[in-house]
Structures are given as C-alpha cells and as structure tokens.
C-alpha cells in the first residue's frame, strides 16, 4: 500500500484530499462485481448453461452447434454473453443520459449513488440463483446489474470532478483505479481458494461459482458504505446552480445537440467509443476465449485475472505519474499500440500453454489501468461545469462492461465462423480507429471551449 500513501503534493485542499480518500473506496467496492463476476466467472458459466439448454446431454465445455431460441431468433450459445452486453449497453445509452441529467439537477448526488449501488449489488448477489438451464434469469440479472453499475459510475465519476482540481485529476483518477485493482484482486484471490477447494466445503464447481456471485454482490454493498459516509460533506462544496428540468427524449436530444458546441469533446468521445469498445470486449471476452477456445479451467482463469489485477495496480499508478510529465493524451495513445500487439498475440496463442497466456495477461495489466484511468481524467476537463453527470452518462454508456459495438462484432464473428480466434483478432480495428481519432483531439482547445482551466501538462 506504499504507493497509495504517497503524498499527492499537488493543489488539492485538505478538505478535498479527505473527500478523495473516501471516494477511492468506491472503486474497491464495485470492483468485486466488475472483476469476479463480469470479467471472470459470468461469461463461461452462463455459456455452459446455454450449451446445456441448446445441446442437452453434451458436455458443457464443448462447443454447441445448435442455436438457442431467443425471442424467435437463433443465437449461438457461445454468442449469448456478448449479445447480452450489447443489449445492456443499448439500453444504457438511452436511460443513463436521463439519469445523468437528473443527478446534475440534484443537490444530493449521494442518494443516487446509494440507490444505484444497492440495486446493482442486489442483482449481482441474486445471480446465486442461476442454475440448471435457466439462462434467461442470468440474462435479466446481468442487464440489471450492468445498468445499475453504469448509473452508479456516472455519479461516481462526476463527484471526482467536484472534489478534484484539474491538475490533480490524472493522479486521483489513477489512484481510484488502483484501489479497484487491489479490491478486485483481493476478492478474486479468495474466490480462487473457493474454486480450488470447493469439494472440501461440500460444493460442486457450479455451486462454488454461484457462491462467488453472492459474495461479490455483498462485497459491493458493504464496502460502498465507506464512500457513502465519507462523502457526506460533498453538499457543502460550492456548486453551480442546477439547470431547469428538461425531461424525456427532449433531454437526450438536448445533450447530443450541445456536443456541437464542443467539437473536441465530441471527437474524443468518438475515439473513446472505438478504443474503449476494444478494451472492454477484450476484458469481457477474455474468460470466454481462455475457457472455450484455449481450454483453460476456471481456476486457471482466476489466476490469470488475478495477475492482471495486481499488474494493473502498478500500471495505473505508473501511468498516472507519467501523465504528469507527458500528458494524458500521449500516454493513452501509446497504450493503444500495446493493446494492438496484445490482441494479435492472443490470437496466435496455442491451446493449453499457460505460460504464454499469462505473459499476454501481464501485458494487458500494464496498459489496462493507465488507459482507463487517464481516459476518465482527460474527459473530465472536456465537459462543461454543472453538467458533469449528464456528460459522464454519455461516457459511461461506452465504459467498462457496457461496451456494445465491440461485443456485437465479437458475437457476430463467432456466430459466422464458430471460432473465437477470428472474433478476437477483429478487435484490432477498434484500437486502430480509436488511435487515429484520439490523435486528432486538440485537448487544450477542448478544455478552454468547455470553460475549464487546463492542467499544467496536457
């Protein structure tokens, strides 16, 4: 924890630093669902249940050649989870904009954060009930949990803007991600013990996975108490007066129309849509790819993500410091080249070669935390004051675990070729297009256009 205790030595006031220390803990709390459930266990578990429904009597670890009937549409069981993520994000893209605008008008954002947190944690914990061939329940709970997580992270990210001066945001954002990697990694280590020793406690492998779902939801709810209590002083900070109420689709139209006044913000969001979709699809599909394509067990996948978590902790801290010297845009741009190399290497991996698989995972960890945390802090300077939640709702619709274009492509490519190698290599396009668009963003001009103060290093 030494890295986390290093003094910021920037411009945050003592009151702001106290609020930031409480704020970090929300990443620790929510990481339980993001890492243990969404990134590791849910995809292979639900895919096995879908395989059992579509191909009864066939081992669930084998690819199924039959389709599920989903609202009259034939869906390959191996494409179900990517399609679920796609649907949840399409819903989020509309709903979260309304939520963001409502939060901006509210003088009590913590009430929203608490409500979304406990609704999402309840859906995450309820995944303990998914069993047999009940893939429909899994779909419903995943959409609910992802939607609530996205809504909570809108409020969470907007709070960072209110409690952190521009010069400190790269470091504070990276620090929050670092807490998340430690929290998620800690629970993931305990999950690994459960998966390895499930026989000792009288559980089969499926039962151990379901217990892990329950624990992840409870973890999210319990540790969220720390930021919810610690941020109660937030209402005493100065804040622009709330805007007049605008509801329904008029709000959605107003938000998108206002982007025309901020061309650099719009360009960044478009670039972020592409490269973040690539990153999020890699994260969401990694366990599916490792389990169904390369033949790794759930325990080996947990070890993999555990490695990613702890490497990403150091990567997030390192990228946050490097951004202070070279600027967030340059560091994100550099990370996209590494992401491209990682995807190509993953496509060429031989089956059951755990050493090479772990090397690729470590490379992901190096750039994962930095690219995510710096994207959040860079974007925070490109949005107009008083509309943080509204604009972060656009951002969050493309954020972790809720990307839609990448998961759609991943699922479609598998539907066509029944081979995840083709699906994974198709993601290179997202990193390439995202890098081109990001390079064209004039960050300093965008910050000034939004009426904000640029940091010392852009």
N, C-alpha and C positions, 0 to 999 in steps of 0.2 A: 504493500500500500504506500510505499515511499513516494512513488511518482505522483500519486493522487494528492499527497500532502505538500507538495512543492508549492511555495507561495506564488501567486499569480504575478504580483509586483507590477500590475498594470494600473488601471484607473478606476476600478470598481470601489465604491464606498464600503465601509464596514457593514452597513445595513444590507447593501446589495450582495456582498460576499456571504452573509448569513443566509439570505434567501437562496443564493446559488447552491450552497451546501445542502439545503433541503431539496432543491429542485433536482439535483443529481440522482437522488434516490428513486425517482420515478422510473428512470431507465433500468435501474436494478430490479424494480418490481415487475415491470412489463416484460422484461427480457425472459421471464420464465415461460410465458406463452410463445413469444417470438422464437425462442431458441429450442426449447424442449418439445413443444407441440408442433408449431408451424414449420420449423426448419428441419426437424429430425424425425419425429415419430408419426405425425398425422398422415403424410403422403403415402408411405409404404403400408401403413395399417389400413387406411381406407381403400387403397388399391387392392389389397389382399381380400378385403370384404367384398369389393366389387367383382373381383375374379371369382370368388366363391358363388356369387349370385349368377354371374354370366356362364360360368363353366363348373357346375356342381360336380363333385367327385374328382376334379383335377387338383393337384397340389397348388396352393395359393401362391407359391413362389415362382411358378411358371407362367409365361405369357399366355393370355387367353385370346383365342382367335374369334370368339363370339362378342357381340355388342350388347350393352345394356340398353334397355328401352327407357329413355329419359324424355318424358313429355312427347312421346311419339317419334323421337329422333334416336337413331342408333349411335351410341357412343362407345368407343373402345374403353374397357375398364382402365387401361393404362393412361388414358387421356382425361379421366374423370377429374382428378385433382387439379390439373392445370385449368380445366374449364371452370371449376368451382372458383378458383382465384380470379378468373376473368369476370365471371358473373358478379362476384362480390365487389370488384372494382368498378364495374359499370354502374352498379347501384351507388357505390360511394361517390362517384364522380358527380352525381346529381345531389344526393342527400347531404353530403358533407359541406357543400357550398352554403346551403341554407343554415346548417349548424354553425359554420364559421361566422356568418353574418350575425346570427343571434348572440353568439358569445361576445363579439365586438361591441354590441349594444349593452351588454350586461356589465354591471359593476361587481358581479360576484362570479368570476370565471371558475373558481374552485368548486362551485356547486355543479357545474357542468363536468368538470374533471372527475369529481367523485361519482356522479351518476353514470357516466360512460364507463368508468373503471369497474364499478361493481356489477353493471350489466354484462360487460365483457368477461369479467372473471367468472361470473355465474355460468355463462355459456361455455367457457373453457373447461370449467370443472364438470359440467354436465356431460362432457364427452366420455366420461367414465361409463355412461350407459350405452355406448355404441358397441354392439356385439352381433354375432350371427351373420346375417346378410343385410343388416339394417343400414345400408349405405345412405339412405335418404336422410336419416337422423344426422349422420355425420355431415352431410351437405348443409343442412339447415343450421346446425350449430357453428360450423366453420364460417358461414356467411355472417351470422350474428356476431360472433367473436371478432372477426376481421373488421366489420363495420364499426363496432364499439371501440376497438383498438385505434382505428383511423381517426375517429372523432376525438378520443382522448388525447391522441398525439397532436391534433390541431391545437387544442388548448395548451398542452404542454409546451409546444414549440413557440406559440405566441407569448407565453409567460416569459420565456427566455429573453425575448426582445424587450420586455418591460423591465427586467431586472438586470440587464447586462449592457454596458456601453459598447459602441461599435468596435473599439479597439480590443475588447476582451472576448468577443463572441466566438472567434475561431477556437480559442483555448477552452472556453467554457463549454461550447458545443462538443468538442472532442472529449472533454472530461466526462460529460454526461454519457456519451457512448462508451467510454472506458468503464464507467460504473456498470453499464448494461452488460458488457462482456464479462466482467467479474461475477455479477449476479447470475447471469445465464449460465456461465461456466460452472459456478458452484453447484447450482441445482442439477446441471447436466452430469456432473461427477457423481452426485448421489443417485441419479437415475441409472447411470451405468452400473453402479453396485446392485441396484434392484434388478436390472435386467440379467446380470450375471448370476445372481443368487436367488432368482425367483423360486426355484424348487425348494430352497431352504424355508421360505416363508409360506409355502403351500400354494403358490400361484403358478399357472402356466404362463407361457410367453405373452399371449394376448392379454391375460389378466394383469401382468406386470405393466404392459403398455397403458392399459386403462387406468391403473392406479397412478401412473406418471401423469396422465392427463388431469386427474383430480388434484394432485399435489401442485401442478403448475398453476391451475386456476386459483387455488387457495393462497399460494405464494404471491401471486399478483395482487390479490385483495389485501393481504396482511401488510406487505411492505409498502403499499401505497399510502398507508396511514402516516408514514413519516413525512412525505412531501405535503400531504393534505393538511397536516397540523402545522408543519414548519412554514408554510407559505400563507398562513392566515393574515400576516401583516401586509400582504400584497395590496389590499384595498386602500392602504394609507399612502401608497405611492401616487405621485401626480400622474394624471392620465388625460388624454384628450376627451372632450365631451362626446358621449355616444351619439351616433348619427340617427336620423329619423328612421323609423321602422319601414322596411320595404320587404314584402313577403313574396312567397310563391316563386313562379318562374320569372317574374319580373326581377327578383334579386339575382337569379342566375344570369339573366341577360345583362343586368347592370354590371355585374362583376366582370364578365367577359368583355363587355364594351369598354370598361375602364382600362383594360390592358392596352388598348390602342394608344393611351397617353404615356405608356411606359414600355417603349419598344425593346429596351434591353432586358427588362423583366420578362417580356413575352418570349424573346429569343432564348433566354436562359431556361425558362420553363419547357420550351420545346426540346432543347438539347437534353435537359434533365429527363424528360419523358422517355427519350430513347435510351440514354446510357443507364438510367436507373432501372428501366424495364429489363435491360440485360442483366444487371447485377441482381435484381430481385428474383428473376427467373432462375439464375444460377443457384441462389440461396434456397429458393423454394423447391427446386427440382433436384438438388444435389443428393438428397437421401433416396429419392426415387431412382435416379440414374445409378447411384452406387449399389443399391439393392437389386434392382431388376435387370440392369444391363451388365454390371461388373460382378455381381454375385456376392457382395459383402453382407454380413449379418447385421442385425440391429445393433449388437454390441460394438461391432467394428465401426458402424456409422456414428454411434455416440462418441467413440474415441476420436473419430475424425472431426466432428463438430466441436468437441472439447478442445482439440488442438487449435482449431480456427479461433475459438473464443479467446484463448489466452494469448495467442499471437496477435490477434486483432486489438487486444487491450494495449499492447506496446505500440502497435501500428497507429492507433488513434492518437495516443499521446505524442508520438514522434511527428506525425503529420500536422498536429495542431501547433507544435513548436516550429516546424519548418515553414508553415504558412505565415508565421510572424516575420519570417525573413524573406520569403519569396512570393507570398500572396497565395490566397486560397485557389484562385483560378488556375494558376500554373501547376499547383500540386495536384488538383483534380485531373487536369489534362494529362499530366504524367502518369497518373494511376490508371487511366484508361488504356494505355499501351500495355501495361502489365495484365490488366483484365483480358485483353485480346489474346495475349500469349497463353494465359491460363486456360481459356476456353479451348484453344487449339490443342494444347497438351492433354486436356481431359478427354477430348475426342479420340486421341490416339492411344489412350491407356489400355494395356492388356487386361483381361479379366483376372481377378483374384490376386493382383500384385499390390499388396497393401502398402509397401514402402513407397512406390511411385505415387500412389493415390494420396498418401499423407504428405508427400512433398508438394503436390499440387494444392492440397488443402492449406499448407503453411503459406504458400504464395498468395492464396486468396486472403488469408488472415492479415498479411502485411498491408494490403491495399483496402480491405473492406472497411475498417473503422475510419480511416482517413478520408476516403472518397465520400462516405455517407455523412460524417460529421461536418466536413468542410462545405459540402453542398448546402446543408441546413444553415450554416452561419453566413455563407455568401448570399444566399437568397434573402436572409433576414434584412440585409441592407437595401435590397431592391424593391421593398414593399412600402407603401405609404403609411405614415403613422396613423394609428387609430383604426386600421383595417387589417391588423396582423392576423387575426383568426380567419377572416374571410379569405385572405390570400394564402394562408397556410392550408386552407381547405383544398385549394387547387393543387398545392404542393403535395399534400398528404394523399390525394387520390392517386398519386404516382409513387408513393413511398413504399417502405418495406412491407412485404407480404401482401400488397394490394395492387401490384402492377397488373396490367391487363393485356397489353399488346404482346409482350414477350411470352407470357404464359399461353396466350392464344396461339401464337406461332409454334411454340413448343408442342402443344397438344395436337395441332393440325398436322405438323410434320410427322409425329408419331402415328397419327390416325392413317396417314397415307403410306408410310414406309414400315411401320411396326418395328422401328429401330431407334433407340434413344440417341445413338451417336449422331445421326442426322439432325435430330432435334437440338442437341447441344451446340453443334458447330454453326447452326443457323443464327445463333445469338451474336456472332461476330459482327453482323450488320448493325446491331443496335449500338455497340461500342464505337464503331467507325462513324456512323452518322452523328451520334451524340458528341463525339470529339470535335467534329467539323463545326457543328453548331455552337458548341461551347467556346471554341477558339474565336468565333466572331463576336462574342459578347464584349461590349465596352463597359466594363464593370464600374469604373469611376463615374462615367457619364450616367449610368443607370441609377447609381446611388444618389447622385445630385438631382436627377429628374424626379426621384421619389421624395425629395425634400429631406434627405438624411445626410449625416456627416460621414464622409469616407474615413475608414481607418488609416493609420499611417502608411501601411503597406497594403496595396490592393492586388 
